[in-house]
């Protein structure tokens, strides 16, 4: 008699089948950040998830941050951090450190992907003019080399995808004078997803998703339409840092991304659990007219 655990494994694979069929050859952009970047075991799980997506027919693009690692290196070289309105001022010296650290992180991720048998290429927003920016101000104040994306030129990404590479992007762009700027990784991932018309955009961070009660993880909302998300903001159900994250998600949907997922990167294999199961484990944002999986 077949053991129950093997039957359960088969059921999981069957549950995943319609999602594999539906999203075959579609682009999915994954923003990778938070604790999953600094915990080696979680890092391994995320890379395994992205590689599996590639091997079953998806076209993943990985966009990574590195804020915590940048902070660590800024401290190691004896630089004194300065903040304006809660945002780090990125002067020329800090930008130099940030770019070196982000490129180091980038190539580490490339090595991890290739160790699992998938070809990867690490690039920054500088390459091929991918991310073009202008100086970003904070409350009208200059915070240095922090960029606001003005244009995305996705040709380099299409070229890599068409030749069966997995692109891994670090969020550094250039202005019209070809000066480097650090970019918020969430903004970079969203802009890239919009530019390539991604089927899905997934944000991996240190939050469970959208909760109706911030102190109760059981109040997680699995699926939200844009209209429902707007109501949660307008009525004050969500507040603080979740508001700009939801605003960013809604913007991506209105610009053609089919679904946006907010996932807790601290959960092993969160990406696979969200994409390949009916219930999912995070919050998915979708168009108002789209049918929910749960219905």
C-alpha positions as CSV (number, residue, x, y, z in Angstrom):
1,X,0.0,0.0,0.0
2,X,1.3,3.4,-1.0
3,X,2.2,5.4,2.1
4,X,0.1,8.5,2.9
5,X,3.1,10.9,2.7
6,X,3.8,9.9,-0.9
7,X,0.1,10.5,-1.8
8,X,0.3,13.9,-0.2
9,X,3.4,14.7,-2.2
10,X,1.5,13.7,-5.4
11,X,-1.4,15.9,-4.4
12,X,0.9,18.9,-4.0
13,X,2.3,18.4,-7.5
14,X,-1.2,18.0,-9.0
15,X,-2.3,21.2,-7.2
16,X,0.7,23.0,-8.8
17,X,-0.1,21.7,-12.4
18,X,-2.6,24.3,-13.5
19,X,-0.4,27.2,-12.2
20,X,2.6,25.7,-14.1
21,X,0.4,25.5,-17.3
22,X,-1.1,29.0,-16.9
23,X,2.2,30.8,-16.3
24,X,4.5,28.9,-18.7
25,X,6.8,31.3,-20.5
26,X,5.5,34.2,-18.5
27,X,7.8,36.8,-16.8
28,X,7.8,36.9,-13.0
29,X,9.8,39.6,-11.2
30,X,10.9,38.8,-7.7
31,X,12.1,41.5,-5.3
32,X,14.4,39.8,-2.8
33,X,15.3,41.6,0.5
34,X,14.9,41.6,4.2
35,X,15.9,38.7,6.5
36,X,16.0,36.2,3.7
37,X,19.1,38.0,2.4
38,X,21.1,37.7,5.5
39,X,20.0,34.3,6.8
40,X,22.0,31.6,4.9
41,X,19.3,29.0,5.1
42,X,16.5,31.3,4.0
43,X,18.8,32.6,1.2
44,X,19.3,29.0,0.0
45,X,15.5,28.5,0.0
46,X,14.8,31.6,-2.0
47,X,17.4,30.8,-4.7
48,X,16.0,27.2,-4.9
49,X,12.5,28.6,-5.4
50,X,13.6,31.0,-8.2
51,X,15.6,28.2,-9.9
52,X,12.6,25.9,-9.8
53,X,10.4,28.6,-11.3
54,X,12.9,28.8,-14.2
55,X,13.1,25.1,-14.7
56,X,9.3,24.6,-14.9
57,X,8.9,27.2,-17.6
58,X,8.7,30.6,-15.9
59,X,10.9,33.5,-16.9
60,X,12.1,34.9,-13.6
61,X,13.9,38.2,-13.0
62,X,15.5,38.6,-9.6
63,X,15.9,42.1,-8.2
64,X,17.7,42.3,-4.9
65,X,18.4,44.9,-2.3
66,X,21.3,45.0,0.2
67,X,20.5,47.8,2.7
68,X,21.6,45.9,5.8
69,X,24.8,44.8,4.1
70,X,25.5,48.3,3.0
71,X,25.0,49.6,6.6
72,X,27.4,46.9,7.9
73,X,30.1,48.0,5.5
74,X,29.6,51.7,6.0
75,X,30.2,51.0,9.7
76,X,33.2,48.8,9.0
77,X,35.0,51.6,7.1
78,X,34.3,54.0,9.9
79,X,31.9,56.3,8.1
80,X,29.3,58.2,10.2
81,X,25.7,57.7,8.8
82,X,23.5,60.7,8.4
83,X,19.8,60.7,8.0
84,X,17.2,63.2,6.6
85,X,13.5,62.4,7.3
86,X,14.5,58.9,8.2
87,X,16.3,58.3,4.9
88,X,20.1,57.7,4.8
89,X,22.0,60.5,3.1
90,X,24.1,58.8,0.3
91,X,27.1,61.0,-0.3
92,X,29.8,60.2,-2.9
93,X,31.8,58.0,-0.4
94,X,28.7,56.2,0.7
95,X,27.6,55.6,-2.9
96,X,31.0,54.1,-3.7
97,X,30.6,51.7,-0.8
98,X,27.0,50.9,-1.7
99,X,27.8,50.1,-5.3
100,X,30.7,47.8,-4.3
101,X,28.5,46.0,-1.7
102,X,25.6,45.6,-4.1
103,X,27.8,44.2,-6.8
104,X,29.3,41.7,-4.4
105,X,25.9,40.6,-3.3
106,X,24.8,40.3,-6.9
107,X,27.7,38.0,-7.9
108,X,27.1,35.9,-4.8
109,X,23.5,35.3,-6.0
110,X,24.7,34.5,-9.5
111,X,27.0,31.8,-8.1
112,X,24.2,30.3,-6.0
113,X,21.9,30.1,-9.0
114,X,24.6,28.6,-11.3
115,X,25.5,26.0,-8.6
116,X,21.9,24.7,-9.1
117,X,22.4,24.2,-12.8
118,X,20.7,27.4,-14.2
119,X,22.6,30.0,-16.2
120,X,22.4,33.5,-14.5
121,X,23.8,36.9,-15.4
122,X,24.2,39.6,-12.8
123,X,23.7,43.2,-14.0
124,X,23.0,46.6,-12.4
125,X,20.6,49.3,-13.6
126,X,23.6,50.9,-15.4
127,X,23.9,48.0,-17.9
128,X,22.3,48.8,-21.2
129,X,20.8,51.9,-19.7
130,X,18.3,49.6,-17.8
131,X,17.4,52.1,-15.0
132,X,17.6,55.8,-15.8
133,X,17.1,58.1,-12.8
134,X,17.1,61.7,-11.5
135,X,18.0,62.9,-8.1
136,X,15.4,62.0,-5.4
137,X,14.6,64.6,-2.7
138,X,13.2,63.9,0.7
139,X,10.7,66.6,1.8
140,X,12.5,69.0,-0.6
141,X,15.9,68.2,1.0
142,X,18.9,66.8,-0.9
143,X,19.8,63.3,0.3
144,X,22.7,62.7,-2.1
145,X,23.0,60.0,-4.7
146,X,19.5,58.5,-4.2
147,X,17.7,58.1,-7.5
148,X,14.1,58.3,-8.7
149,X,13.5,56.1,-11.7
150,X,12.5,58.1,-14.8
151,X,12.8,55.5,-17.5
152,X,13.4,51.7,-17.9
153,X,15.1,50.4,-21.0
154,X,14.3,46.6,-20.8
155,X,16.1,45.4,-23.9
156,X,19.0,43.9,-21.9
157,X,16.5,41.9,-19.9
158,X,14.7,40.6,-23.0
159,X,18.0,39.6,-24.6
160,X,19.0,37.7,-21.5
161,X,15.6,36.0,-21.2
162,X,15.5,35.1,-24.9
163,X,18.9,33.4,-24.6
164,X,17.8,31.4,-21.5
165,X,19.6,33.3,-18.8
166,X,18.2,34.3,-15.5
167,X,18.8,38.0,-14.9
168,X,19.8,39.2,-11.4
169,X,19.6,42.9,-11.0
170,X,21.1,45.2,-8.4
171,X,19.4,48.6,-7.9
172,X,22.0,51.1,-9.1
173,X,21.1,53.4,-12.0
174,X,22.5,56.4,-13.8
175,X,21.4,60.0,-14.4
176,X,21.8,61.9,-17.7
177,X,25.4,62.8,-16.7
178,X,26.1,59.0,-16.2
179,X,26.5,59.4,-12.4
180,X,25.6,56.4,-10.3
181,X,22.6,56.5,-7.9
182,X,21.3,54.0,-5.4
183,X,17.7,53.1,-5.9
184,X,15.1,51.6,-3.5
185,X,14.9,48.0,-4.5
186,X,11.1,47.9,-4.2
187,X,10.9,50.8,-6.7
188,X,13.4,49.1,-9.0
189,X,11.5,45.8,-9.1
190,X,8.1,47.5,-9.6
191,X,9.4,49.7,-12.5
192,X,11.0,46.7,-14.1
193,X,7.9,44.6,-13.8
194,X,5.8,47.4,-15.4
195,X,8.3,47.8,-18.2
196,X,8.4,44.1,-19.2
197,X,4.6,43.5,-18.6
198,X,5.3,40.9,-16.0
199,X,2.6,38.3,-15.2
200,X,3.6,38.5,-11.5
201,X,5.6,40.8,-9.2
202,X,6.5,39.3,-5.8
203,X,7.9,41.3,-2.9
204,X,9.8,39.3,-0.4
205,X,10.2,41.2,2.9
206,X,9.8,40.8,6.7
207,X,6.0,41.1,6.8
208,X,3.3,38.4,6.6
209,X,1.3,40.4,4.1
210,X,-1.8,42.6,4.6
211,X,-3.4,42.2,8.0
212,X,-6.7,43.7,9.2
213,X,-5.2,43.5,12.7
214,X,-1.5,44.2,12.8
215,X,-1.1,42.2,16.0
216,X,-2.9,39.1,14.7
217,X,-1.3,37.1,11.9
218,X,-4.5,35.1,11.5
219,X,-6.2,38.2,10.0
220,X,-4.1,37.9,6.9
221,X,-6.0,38.8,3.7
222,X,-5.0,36.3,1.0
223,X,-6.4,38.3,-2.0
224,X,-7.3,41.9,-2.6
225,X,-8.5,43.8,-5.5
226,X,-7.2,47.3,-6.2
227,X,-10.5,48.8,-5.0
228,X,-10.5,46.8,-1.8
229,X,-6.9,47.9,-1.1
230,X,-7.9,51.5,-1.6
231,X,-10.7,51.1,0.9
232,X,-8.3,49.6,3.5
233,X,-6.1,52.7,3.1
234,X,-9.0,55.2,3.1
235,X,-10.6,53.6,6.2
236,X,-7.4,53.4,8.2
237,X,-7.4,49.6,8.4
238,X,-3.8,49.6,7.1
239,X,-1.4,52.3,8.1
240,X,2.3,53.2,8.4
241,X,4.8,51.4,6.1
242,X,2.1,49.2,4.6
243,X,0.5,52.2,2.8
244,X,3.4,53.0,0.4
245,X,3.9,49.3,-0.2
246,X,0.2,48.9,-1.2
247,X,0.3,52.1,-3.2
248,X,3.3,50.6,-5.1
249,X,1.4,47.4,-5.7
250,X,-1.6,49.2,-7.0
251,X,0.5,51.3,-9.3
252,X,2.0,48.1,-10.8
253,X,-1.5,46.6,-11.4
254,X,-2.7,49.8,-13.2
255,X,0.4,49.7,-15.4
256,X,-0.3,46.2,-16.6
257,X,1.3,43.7,-14.1
258,X,-1.3,40.9,-13.7
259,X,-0.8,40.1,-10.0
260,X,1.4,41.5,-7.2
261,X,2.3,39.4,-4.2
262,X,3.5,40.5,-0.7
263,X,5.3,37.6,0.9
264,X,7.1,36.9,4.2
265,X,10.6,36.0,3.1
266,X,11.2,34.5,6.6
267,X,9.0,31.5,5.7
268,X,11.0,28.8,3.8
269,X,9.9,28.4,0.2
270,X,7.3,31.2,0.5
271,X,7.5,31.9,-3.2
272,X,6.5,28.4,-4.2
273,X,3.8,28.2,-1.6
274,X,2.3,31.4,-2.8
275,X,2.4,30.7,-6.5
276,X,1.7,27.0,-6.7
277,X,-1.0,26.5,-4.1
278,X,-4.7,27.5,-4.1
279,X,-4.6,29.3,-0.8
280,X,-1.1,30.8,-0.8
281,X,0.6,32.2,2.2
282,X,0.9,36.0,1.6
283,X,-1.3,38.7,0.1
284,X,-2.0,38.8,-3.7
285,X,-3.2,42.1,-5.2
286,X,-5.2,41.8,-8.5
287,X,-7.3,43.8,-10.9
288,X,-10.9,44.7,-9.8
289,X,-12.4,42.6,-12.6
290,X,-10.3,39.5,-12.1
291,X,-11.7,36.5,-10.5
292,X,-10.2,35.5,-7.1
293,X,-8.7,32.0,-6.8
294,X,-10.6,31.6,-3.6
295,X,-14.0,32.1,-5.2
